[in-house]
Amino acid sequence: MKLRSLLFVPGDRPDRMEKALGLGADALILDLEDAVSLENKESARTNVAAFLNGSRDHGIKLIVRVNPLDSGLTQTDLNIILKANPDAIMLPKADGANSVQQTLHTMQEIGPVVPILPLTIETPGALFSLSEYQNVQEKLYGLTWGAEDLSASLGTKGSRDQEGVLREPLKLARSLIVFAARAAQVPAIETVFADFKNEDNLRIAANQAAQDGFTGMMAIHPAQIPIINKAFTPSMEEIAHAKQIVEAFESNPGQGAQQINGKMIDAAHLKLAKSLIERSL
């Protein structure tokens, strides 16, 4: 599953949803939560369901962000959305395995059950339930996190400094997401970069995320998509080197370590090489 860029699209804007299909994102996050006012929730559900029921031959994953469990709106969202077969449900304000299981229980009562992409660590307490996601890994689409909401909860002066670097408390949360996703064996999706006009700092953040183990990144503006896609697409040189590692081990199946270009490589390098090749397909 290739999820480099995931673009947020307001659920109450059907014109934007249709246009977003041609913007190059690997997935669209059709938003019923923050992007939609309370009075427009009902029409947004209808719009998103109609969009999901349209042609699906575009190959783009369609994820719906429902309202959080404590809003009283989640079941109503799912009643409408699940019948239209989204690829996944994004669960905001997620807090460990219990929130996933509660959402799954609601899905089972309604009908279709689809994978869940928890939007984690939007509140400080959710940091301490990250290890629980490995207990429900077969139900997950990935793991991501919310820097902006967490920043507001912590009272930091914005999520990033003037250079686009995350504030120190948020760096800890970001790192733990990678650990939690790897423990659950699901993709780790980087948070949004809110300053969408600052392409230079976005490029730095996206490249850093790719180097740190994230497999994709959420976007809030179409202009961010090409930058994110490039950051999470292995270069020809990286692919060639990865194939060289795989071929070396296939040629010497009984040898635990190999030497390539003057460097020793072992099973850990082989695992990384295979992962990189898979992401390039």
N, C-alpha and C positions, 0 to 999 in steps of 0.2 A: 504493500500500500504506500503510494507516494503522496505525501502531504507536505509539500514545501511551503506553500502560501495558502492561508485560509482567510478570505476576505469577509468582513462583517458587512451585511446589507440590511437596512431597516425593513422589517416585515410589513410596514404600512406603505411601502413604496414599490408597487408591482412593476413600475417602469424601470426602476433601478435593478430589480432582480433579473429581469430579462436582459438588460444591458450588461450586467455583471458576468453573464455567461461567456462573453467574448473578451474578457479582460486578461485572461491568462492565469487566473488563480486555479489551484488544484481543487479547492473546495470553497463553497460559499457557506457562511454562517448566517442563516436567515434569522434575524433577531426579533424576538417577541418581548425582550426585557427592556434594557436601558434605552434603546433607540425608539421605543414606542410609548407614547403617553397613555395613561390609564383609560382615557375615553376612547382611544383608538385600538385598544387591545383586541376587541372582538373583530373589527374589520381586518386587522393585521393577521389574525388566525385564518380568516377566510382567504385572504390574499395568498398567504404562504401555502395553504392546502391546495389552492388552485394551481399555484406555480409547481408544486410537487407533482400534481396530477398531469402536468404537461409532458411534452416529449423529454425523455431521459437519455437520448442517444448522444448527448454531448460529452459524456464521460467525466463530468465534473461532480464531485461528491457534494451532496446537499445535506447540511447539518442544521438543525433548528435549535436555537437557544431559547429554551422555555424560561418562565419566571421561576424564581427560587422557591424551594419547598415551604418556606415560612411566609410566602406571600398570599397563600390561599388561592393562587391562580394556576398552579402547576397541573392539576388534574384536568381543569377545563382546557388548558393548552393541549395536553396529551390526547384528550377525547377527540379533538379536531384533527390534530397533526398526524397521529399514528395511522389513521385510516388512509393517509396519502403516502405512506411508506418512505419516510426520510431515511437517509443512509445512517444517521446517528442523531442523538439528542445531546445537546450541550447543557449540562446542569450547572448553573451559576451558584455561588455561595456553597459549593459542595464541601462536606466535612466528613471525610472518611467513608468506610465501607457501609455504614448505616444509611447514609444519604443515597448511595447507589442502590442498596437493597430496597429502600423505601420507594425509589423511583421505579425499580423493576417490578415491585409488587403492584404498583398502580398500572404499569403497562400490561401486566398479566391479566388484570381485571378488565382492561379495555379490549385487548386483542393482540395485535402485532407487538413483538418485543424486538427492539433494535439496540445496538451498542450505545454506550454512554460515554461522552467526553466530559469528565468533571472539570469545571473551572474552579481550581482549588486556591487556597491561601489568599482569599479575598478578605479574610478576617484573621486576626492574630491567632486565635485558638485553633483554626484549621491546620496550622503548621504542625501541630502535634498528632494529627491523625493520618499523616501521609503514608506511614508504613502499612496502614490497613488496606490500601488499594491492591496490594498483591494478593489479598484474600478473595478479591472479586475480579481478578485479572481477565478471566474469560468473558466478562461482560463489558470490558472497557474498549473504547476506540483510541484511547491515548490519555495523556494527562497534560493539562496546561494550568496556567496561573494568572491571577489578576493583579498586576503591579499598581494600577491606579486606585483600585478600591482598597488595597492593602495600605497604600500610602495614606489615604484618607483616614483609615482606621487607626494607623499609628500616629498620625499627626505630623508626619515628616513634611518638609517644605518641598512638595512635589516629589514624584517618583524618581526623577533624574536631575543631575546638576546641569550647568550650562553647556557642558561638553557631551551631554547625552548619556553620562555614566550613571548607573543606578546608585541610589543612596545605600549606605553600608548595611542597614537592617534588611533591605530588600535583596541585596546580594546573597545573603544567607538563604532566604526563601527560594530564590532562583536556583541555587546550587542543589538544594534539597529536592526540588522537582525532578532534576535529572536522576538523582539517586532513586527516588520513588518510582519513576517511570521504568528505569532499568530493572529494579526489583520486581516490578509487575510485568516486565517484558512487553511493554507497549511504547509507542512513540512519545517522545517528549516534545511538546510544542511551546515555543517561546511566547512570552506575553507581547502585547502590542507596543509599538513605539508611537506615542501620542503626537509628537511634533512632526507631523507628516510632511511639512514643507522643508525640513532639514534633511535632505537626502544624504549628505555626507555623514552625519552622525548615525542615520539609519543604516547606512552601509557598514559602518564600523560595528554597530550592535548586531546586525544580522550575521556578519562574518564571524564575530566572536561567539555567537550562539552556535553556529555550525561547528566551530572548533571545540566547543565545550560539551558537545554531545546531544544537543537538540537536533531534531530531524526536520523541523519546520517552524514557521513563525506566523502569528496572526497579523493581519493588516486591517487598517481602518480607512485606507484611501487607495484608489486604483493605482496612483503613482508609485505606491510602495511595492507593488507586485513584482515588477521586473528585477528590482534590487534584491528582494527576498529570494526569488527563484534562482537568481545567479549565485547567491551566497550558499544555497543548499543544493546546488547541482555540482557534482564532482567534476573537476577539470579533466581534460584528456590525459594530462600527465599523471594525475592521481589514479585514473582508471587503469592506465597502462601499468603503473607500478603495482596496483592491487592484483591485476591479472598475472603479473610476474611472480608475485608471492604465491598465489594459488597454484600456478603451474609448477613452481619449485617443489611444493609439498606433494603434488600429484605425481611428480617424477621420482620422488624419494619418499614413498609412503611410510617407510620404517624409521625415518630420521626425525627426531623430535625438534631439532633446531636447524636452521638453514643460514647461509651467508649470502646476502644479496647486496651488491654495490658496497662491499666493505662493512656492512652492518649485520649483526646477528638478529635473526627473527625467529619467533617461536609460535606456539599455538594461539597466543593472544593476538599477534599480528595477523595471523591467518583469519581469525574471526572478524577482525576489523576490515580486512581486505574483502571478505565475502559480503559483509554488510554494505560496504561502499559500492561494490559492483551491483548489488541488488537495488540500491537507491538510484543508480544511474540508468536502470532499465525503464 
